[in-house]
């Protein structure tokens, strides 16, 4: 039997032969996704590396959103923990849960709507790390739109990339008291924002920091920010529930989450360094954004990503009461067949371990990072913490 992670393949028999050669037990060897790869290393012989795949719901990686993971990878934090991280996009909105459930990825990054729909349909996934407390979602209109508040969306045409995004928008509408049958959806693919700009739709779904990304390509739109009208939860990192029951797999998931926390912490103390690493990683970001706009995009994200830490709850922390309200709403509007409970959707069991890292070392790393000539004079527009 072959385990497949996108283009990575290795038979379990091959792994066992490799592990026997270097004296590694099979227990830890079958950790991340059962797809451990043994790579050649130093004079001591071969070293076990656990390749982990992270999948996003977005159609592109070339944004500032995942700077925390880029930092953890580029600073060697993941390597030091024995993780080789790859990042992938999925073919549709459900991929960030479906691929995790089907053993094609280790960690997904779905919206609450995608996640709860997945749980409701029987996928054995659970959110283990909340990237931000509060709503990441924005509703976007043209600057000359007659819509002055999201409460006025009755009768509107709403543009989305993929119809699966309806699971994001419908609960927002319900929270605002807007009848769901009073709106229409336009599935516009990658031009979903342009569809509003060109008058084909009234409103587009947006999210935190998308305003500066669209600004960079000449789309000057009006953003109704989710934190001003919604108490809904936001995207987080999901894993397979069964992996939390396996000590070796659970350990690798803890390390992934810990690396995320380290990346977020690093970004607080040297945001320009975090931005430089991400900017240098993606040609698409460099094509779309100046360093100043890229840093502002990251700043908006970072300020929200560290809300749990700002409240004293730690990076990746949840607010279960917000999740309960959300689960109540999506059941009432028929988005889930069952009235899901909080404990089957989120788990806080990894939060403490995800925050167990040497903060002084990370802060020292941030202080010692040498910015290049492009980034050393780029100033932030506002606070990062």
DAFENKA-V868196 format. One record per residue. N is the residue number from 1. RES is the residue in one small letter. D_LAST is the distance of its C-alpha to the last C-alpha in Angstrom with 1 decimal. Layout:
BEGIN
n: {N:N}
res: {RES:RES}
d_last: {D_LAST:D_LAST}
END
This chain:
BEGIN
n: {1:2:3:4:5:6:7:8:9:10:11:12:13:14:15:16:17:18:19:20:21:22:23:24:25:26:27:28:29:30:31:32:33:34:35:36:37:38:39:40:41:42:43:44:45:46:47:48:49:50:51:52:53:54:55:56:57:58:59:60:61:62:63:64:65:66:67:68:69:70:71:72:73:74:75:76:77:78:79:80:81:82:83:84:85:86:87:88:89:90:91:92:93:94:95:96:97:98:99:100:101:102:103:104:105:106:107:108:109:110:111:112:113:114:115:116:117:118:119:120:121:122:123:124:125:126:127:128:129:130:131:132:133:134:135:136:137:138:139:140:141:142:143:144:145:146:147:148:149:150:151:152:153:154:155:156:157:158:159:160:161:162:163:164:165:166:167:168:169:170:171:172:173:174:175:176:177:178:179:180:181:182:183:184:185:186:187:188:189:190:191:192:193:194:195:196:197:198:199:200:201:202:203:204:205:206:207:208:209:210:211:212:213:214:215:216:217:218:219:220:221:222:223:224:225:226:227:228:229:230:231:232:233:234:235:236:237:238:239:240:241:242:243:244:245:246:247:248:249:250:251:252:253:254:255:256:257:258:259:260:261:262:263:264:265:266:267:268:269:270:271:272:273:274:275:276:277:278:279:280:281:282:283:284:285:286:287:288:289:290:291:292:293:294:295:296:297:298:299:300:301:302:303:304:305:306:307:308:309:310:311:312:313:314:315:316:317:318:319:320:321:322:323:324:325:326:327:328:329:330:331:332:333:334:335:336:337:338:339:340:341:342:343:344:345:346:347:348:349:350:351:352:353:354:355:356:357:358:359:360:361:362:363:364:365:366:367:368:369:370:371:372:373:374:375:376:377:378:379:380:381:382:383:384:385}
res: {x:x:x:x:x:x:x:x:x:x:x:x:x:x:x:x:x:x:x:x:x:x:x:x:x:x:x:x:x:x:x:x:x:x:x:x:x:x:x:x:x:x:x:x:x:x:x:x:x:x:x:x:x:x:x:x:x:x:x:x:x:x:x:x:x:x:x:x:x:x:x:x:x:x:x:x:x:x:x:x:x:x:x:x:x:x:x:x:x:x:x:x:x:x:x:x:x:x:x:x:x:x:x:x:x:x:x:x:x:x:x:x:x:x:x:x:x:x:x:x:x:x:x:x:x:x:x:x:x:x:x:x:x:x:x:x:x:x:x:x:x:x:x:x:x:x:x:x:x:x:x:x:x:x:x:x:x:x:x:x:x:x:x:x:x:x:x:x:x:x:x:x:x:x:x:x:x:x:x:x:x:x:x:x:x:x:x:x:x:x:x:x:x:x:x:x:x:x:x:x:x:x:x:x:x:x:x:x:x:x:x:x:x:x:x:x:x:x:x:x:x:x:x:x:x:x:x:x:x:x:x:x:x:x:x:x:x:x:x:x:x:x:x:x:x:x:x:x:x:x:x:x:x:x:x:x:x:x:x:x:x:x:x:x:x:x:x:x:x:x:x:x:x:x:x:x:x:x:x:x:x:x:x:x:x:x:x:x:x:x:x:x:x:x:x:x:x:x:x:x:x:x:x:x:x:x:x:x:x:x:x:x:x:x:x:x:x:x:x:x:x:x:x:x:x:x:x:x:x:x:x:x:x:x:x:x:x:x:x:x:x:x:x:x:x:x:x:x:x:x:x:x:x:x:x:x:x:x:x:x:x:x:x:x:x:x:x:x:x:x:x:x:x:x:x:x:x:x:x:x:x:x:x:x:x}
d_last: {47.9:45.2:41.5:39.8:36.2:36.5:38.6:38.3:41.4:42.9:45.5:45.1:48.4:47.1:44.2:46.5:48.8:45.9:44.5:48.0:48.5:45.7:46.0:42.9:43.3:43.0:40.7:37.6:38.9:38.6:34.9:32.7:34.7:37.9:37.6:37.1:38.1:39.6:39.0:40.9:39.1:40.2:43.6:43.0:43.7:41.7:38.3:37.0:34.0:32.6:31.8:29.3:28.9:25.9:26.9:24.9:26.3:25.7:28.7:26.8:24.4:24.0:20.6:17.1:16.4:17.2:15.5:14.5:18.2:19.3:17.3:18.9:22.2:22.2:21.1:23.9:22.0:24.0:27.1:26.9:26.7:29.7:28.2:29.0:26.7:28.1:26.4:28.6:29.0:31.4:34.4:33.4:30.8:32.0:31.8:28.5:30.2:33.8:33.5:31.8:34.5:37.2:36.1:35.2:31.5:29.5:26.2:25.7:22.9:24.5:23.6:24.6:27.8:28.9:28.1:30.0:32.8:33.1:33.3:35.8:38.0:38.1:35.7:34.7:31.0:28.1:24.3:22.8:19.0:17.1:14.6:13.0:13.9:15.7:17.7:16.9:20.2:21.3:24.9:25.9:29.0:30.7:30.0:33.5:33.4:35.1:32.5:30.2:28.4:28.2:30.7:33.3:33.3:36.7:39.1:36.5:36.6:33.4:32.8:31.4:31.6:33.4:34.9:33.0:30.0:32.0:30.7:27.3:28.6:31.3:29.2:27.1:30.4:31.7:28.8:29.5:33.2:34.5:37.6:37.0:40.5:39.8:37.7:38.6:36.7:37.2:36.5:35.8:34.4:32.2:33.2:31.8:29.7:32.7:34.9:33.1:33.2:36.9:37.7:38.6:36.1:34.3:30.9:28.9:26.3:23.0:19.5:15.9:15.9:19.6:20.1:19.2:21.3:24.2:23.8:24.3:27.7:28.8:28.0:26.9:26.4:25.2:22.4:22.4:18.9:19.3:16.7:19.2:22.3:21.7:20.7:21.6:19.8:18.8:19.7:19.6:21.5:25.1:27.8:31.5:32.2:35.0:32.9:31.2:34.7:35.5:34.2:34.0:32.3:29.9:29.0:28.2:26.0:24.1:23.7:22.5:19.8:18.9:18.8:16.3:14.0:14.7:13.9:10.5:9.9:11.7:9.7:6.5:9.3:11.5:10.5:13.9:15.6:14.3:15.4:18.6:19.6:19.2:20.9:23.7:24.2:25.1:27.8:27.2:23.7:25.2:28.0:26.0:23.0:22.7:20.0:18.3:18.4:17.4:14.2:13.5:14.5:12.2:9.1:10.2:10.8:7.7:5.6:8.6:9.3:6.9:8.2:10.8:9.1:7.2:10.9:12.4:14.2:13.0:12.2:14.9:15.7:18.0:18.9:22.7:23.7:22.1:24.0:27.1:27.0:26.7:29.5:31.7:31.3:32.0:35.1:36.3:36.3:38.0:35.3:35.9:39.4:38.3:36.0:33.6:32.1:28.5:29.6:31.2:28.2:25.3:25.2:22.8:25.0:22.9:19.6:20.3:21.8:19.0:16.7:19.6:18.9:18.9:15.4:16.9:18.8:15.9:14.1:17.5:18.1:15.0:16.3:19.8:19.3:21.5:20.5:23.6:25.0:23.5:19.8:19.9:20.0:17.7:15.1:12.0:12.6:9.3:5.6:3.8:0.0}
END
